[in-house]
């Protein structure tokens, strides 16, 4: 399973769900600011709410 740096919304505490991935593996080399900008745009365009974090995403 690949692991890469991504922007995502983590699952709610205590849930068995998974987070919402907002960026792709191809975008993992972007700076934090660029990654966050892409994630915010995607979240807004898709009415996705929650705190966006940057970290390791495991497929």
N, C-alpha and C positions, 0 to 999 in steps of 0.2 A: 504494500500500500504506500503510495507516494505521500510524502509530507512536504509542505511548502508554506512559505510566509504568505498570509492572506489577511484581508479585512473581512470580518464576519460579526454577526450578532450571536452571542453565546446562548445556549438554552437557559430557560429560567431555572433558578435553583430548585432542586428537588424534583425536577421533571425527568422523565426518561427520554425526552426528545433530543434532537440534535440541533445545532445552531443553524443559522441561515448564512450561507456563503455568499459574499457580495463581490468578490474579485476572483480572477482566474490564476492558474499556475503561471501563465505567460506574463501576468502583471506582477509577479512576486519580486521582481528586481526594481520596481518603482520605489521612490523614496516614501517615507511614512506619510508625508503631506500629500503626495500624488496618489498613493493608495487610498488614503482617507477621502480625498476628493472624488475619486471614482466610486468608492463605496457609498458615499452620501448621495451622489447623483443617481445611482442605481436604486438605492433604498427609496428615495423620493419618487422616482418614476414608477415604482411598483408598490407604493403605499406600504412599505415595510417599516415598522417602528421598533425601536430598541436601541440600546447602547452599542455602538460599533467599536470593536476592539481589533487590534492588529496582533497576530500571533501565529503560531504554527497550526496549520490545518492538515488533518490526516484524512485522506480519501477513504 
